[in-house]
Amino acid sequence: MYATRSRYHDMMASVKDFIKTHSVPQDLAERVLNYCPKDMKADMCIHLNRTVFNEHPAFRLASDGCLRSLAECYSEFVQ
């Protein structure tokens, strides 16, 4: 799980560095960073947190929608 998260953060750092180095306008930079559709972001959040969801008993009976919401909130909290 941590390797996947680390790769994601490394990739985002590279994109942010590119934006800064090449003086990409703010509105374009925001569009690039927010490009990923909301549903895909939720899927990525679930994937990054799947170990916790699969191993912790508190999440065993949670619906898919509940896990999506929790994963999105957790990812916003961690960043």
Backbone as CSV, one residue per row, in Angstrom:
resi,resn,N_x,N_y,N_z,CA_x,CA_y,CA_z,C_x,C_y,C_z
1,MET,0.827,-1.186,0.000,0.000,0.000,0.000,0.873,1.252,0.000
2,TYR,1.915,1.260,0.815,2.743,2.456,0.920,3.545,2.712,-0.348
3,ALA,3.938,1.652,-1.057,4.678,1.826,-2.307,3.801,2.505,-3.350
4,THR,2.539,2.110,-3.423,1.609,2.721,-4.374,1.387,4.180,-4.034
5,ARG,1.169,4.452,-2.763,0.957,5.834,-2.325,2.210,6.665,-2.592
6,SER,3.367,6.089,-2.348,4.626,6.792,-2.575,4.810,7.129,-4.051
7,ARG,4.488,6.181,-4.932,4.584,6.441,-6.376,3.640,7.561,-6.791
8,TYR,2.434,7.533,-6.243,1.454,8.578,-6.560,1.979,9.946,-6.127
9,HIS,2.489,10.037,-4.903,2.994,11.319,-4.404,4.235,11.771,-5.179
10,ASP,5.079,10.830,-5.574,6.249,11.178,-6.397,5.812,11.737,-7.749
11,MET,4.797,11.104,-8.344,4.303,11.562,-9.635,3.698,12.966,-9.508
12,MET,2.917,13.186,-8.467,2.313,14.505,-8.261,3.392,15.557,-8.002
13,ALA,4.438,15.190,-7.269,5.534,16.129,-7.023,6.232,16.484,-8.332
14,SER,6.390,15.505,-9.219,7.007,15.769,-10.524,6.154,16.716,-11.356
15,VAL,4.842,16.509,-11.335,3.938,17.385,-12.085,4.005,18.802,-11.520
16,LYS,3.977,18.928,-10.201,4.041,20.250,-9.568,5.370,20.938,-9.864
17,ASP,6.449,20.162,-9.874,7.762,20.722,-10.197,7.791,21.220,-11.639
18,PHE,7.218,20.441,-12.555,7.136,20.851,-13.957,6.352,22.150,-14.084
19,ILE,5.225,22.225,-13.402,4.378,23.422,-13.446,5.150,24.640,-12.960
20,LYS,5.885,24.471,-11.877,6.655,25.586,-11.311,7.822,25.966,-12.220
21,THR,8.565,24.974,-12.696,9.741,25.216,-13.532,9.384,25.931,-14.827
22,HIS,8.261,25.550,-15.407,7.868,26.110,-16.698,6.862,27.254,-16.579
23,SER,6.668,27.745,-15.371,5.771,28.884,-15.113,4.408,28.716,-15.785
24,VAL,3.823,27.563,-15.575,2.495,27.286,-16.129,1.491,28.207,-15.429
25,PRO,0.618,28.873,-16.184,-0.371,29.764,-15.575,-1.220,29.036,-14.523
26,GLN,-1.610,29.767,-13.490,-2.334,29.189,-12.355,-3.599,28.435,-12.766
27,ASP,-4.398,29.023,-13.652,-5.645,28.355,-14.039,-5.384,27.036,-14.768
28,LEU,-4.360,27.003,-15.607,-4.002,25.768,-16.303,-3.424,24.753,-15.319
29,ALA,-2.603,25.221,-14.396,-2.024,24.326,-13.387,-3.126,23.656,-12.567
30,GLU,-4.134,24.421,-12.179,-5.247,23.855,-11.411,-6.015,22.829,-12.234
31,ARG,-6.214,23.109,-13.513,-6.911,22.150,-14.377,-6.119,20.854,-14.497
32,VAL,-4.807,20.967,-14.627,-3.960,19.772,-14.732,-4.031,18.964,-13.438
33,LEU,-3.907,19.635,-12.301,-3.904,18.931,-11.019,-5.274,18.352,-10.668
34,ASN,-6.327,18.946,-11.178,-7.681,18.464,-10.899,-8.261,17.652,-12.047
35,TYR,-7.439,17.238,-12.985,-7.895,16.557,-14.194,-8.636,15.258,-13.903
36,CYS,-8.159,14.523,-12.966,-8.715,13.207,-12.671,-10.188,13.327,-12.265
37,PRO,-11.094,12.618,-12.954,-12.522,12.682,-12.621,-12.795,12.218,-11.185
38,LYS,-13.871,12.733,-10.604,-14.200,12.439,-9.211,-14.346,10.941,-8.957
39,ASP,-15.009,10.224,-9.846,-15.183,8.782,-9.651,-13.848,8.053,-9.664
40,MET,-12.958,8.481,-10.548,-11.644,7.851,-10.607,-10.851,8.167,-9.340
41,LYS,-10.976,9.391,-8.842,-10.305,9.748,-7.591,-10.800,8.855,-6.457
42,ALA,-12.111,8.632,-6.398,-12.674,7.779,-5.353,-12.137,6.356,-5.480
43,ASP,-12.070,5.835,-6.696,-11.521,4.492,-6.912,-10.065,4.421,-6.475
44,MET,-9.306,5.463,-6.778,-7.902,5.491,-6.371,-7.783,5.543,-4.852
45,CYS,-8.640,6.304,-4.211,-8.621,6.393,-2.750,-8.918,5.037,-2.119
46,ILE,-9.904,4.339,-2.666,-10.225,3.005,-2.151,-9.039,2.074,-2.351
47,HIS,-8.439,2.125,-3.518,-7.290,1.268,-3.805,-6.141,1.542,-2.830
48,LEU,-5.855,2.819,-2.584,-4.752,3.177,-1.698,-5.019,2.771,-0.251
49,ASN,-6.284,2.670,0.127,-6.642,2.329,1.505,-7.200,0.917,1.647
50,ARG,-7.070,0.093,0.617,-7.692,-1.226,0.618,-7.199,-2.119,1.749
51,THR,-5.939,-2.005,2.128,-5.409,-2.846,3.200,-6.154,-2.578,4.500
52,VAL,-6.354,-1.315,4.812,-7.081,-0.956,6.032,-8.512,-1.475,5.954
53,PHE,-9.168,-1.260,4.825,-10.559,-1.683,4.671,-10.700,-3.203,4.715
54,ASN,-9.745,-3.918,4.179,-9.826,-5.384,4.149,-9.457,-6.023,5.480
55,GLU,-8.561,-5.401,6.234,-8.042,-6.036,7.444,-8.719,-5.591,8.736
56,HIS,-9.281,-4.405,8.769,-9.872,-3.912,10.016,-11.329,-4.355,10.118
57,PRO,-11.697,-4.970,11.244,-13.057,-5.486,11.386,-14.150,-4.418,11.318
58,ALA,-13.827,-3.184,11.614,-14.830,-2.117,11.604,-15.406,-1.883,10.210
59,PHE,-14.672,-2.268,9.181,-15.102,-1.990,7.810,-15.718,-3.194,7.103
60,ARG,-15.775,-4.326,7.754,-16.237,-5.553,7.087,-17.670,-5.474,6.575
61,LEU,-18.537,-4.803,7.299,-19.947,-4.739,6.903,-20.302,-3.442,6.185
62,ALA,-19.312,-2.599,5.961,-19.566,-1.308,5.309,-19.892,-1.507,3.829
63,SER,-20.822,-0.713,3.341,-21.187,-0.781,1.921,-20.083,-0.157,1.069
64,ASP,-20.130,-0.415,-0.227,-19.149,0.178,-1.141,-19.219,1.704,-1.108
65,GLY,-20.423,2.245,-1.043,-20.591,3.697,-0.982,-19.977,4.291,0.274
66,CYS,-20.161,3.600,1.370,-19.575,4.049,2.634,-18.051,4.037,2.551
67,LEU,-17.492,2.971,2.001,-16.037,2.878,1.865,-15.496,3.968,0.944
68,ARG,-16.221,4.278,-0.125,-15.796,5.349,-1.043,-15.744,6.683,-0.303
69,SER,-16.787,6.976,0.459,-16.836,8.237,1.200,-15.721,8.313,2.233
70,LEU,-15.528,7.227,2.956,-14.463,7.200,3.959,-13.086,7.353,3.319
71,ALA,-12.875,6.669,2.209,-11.580,6.736,1.530,-11.292,8.150,1.045
72,GLU,-12.296,8.823,0.495,-12.104,10.197,0.020,-11.801,11.134,1.183
73,CYS,-12.534,10.992,2.279,-12.296,11.845,3.455,-10.917,11.584,4.041
74,TYR,-10.534,10.313,4.117,-9.231,9.963,4.674,-8.109,10.536,3.817
75,SER,-8.249,10.434,2.511,-7.215,10.950,1.613,-7.092,12.465,1.728
76,GLU,-8.205,13.180,1.874,-8.157,14.631,2.054,-7.500,14.975,3.378
77,PHE,-7.767,14.172,4.423,-7.202,14.401,5.743,-5.691,14.174,5.747
78,VAL,-5.238,13.131,5.053,-3.817,12.771,5.031,-2.995,13.780,4.256
79,GLN,-3.517,14.291,3.156,-2.761,15.225,2.333,-2.681,16.524,3.048
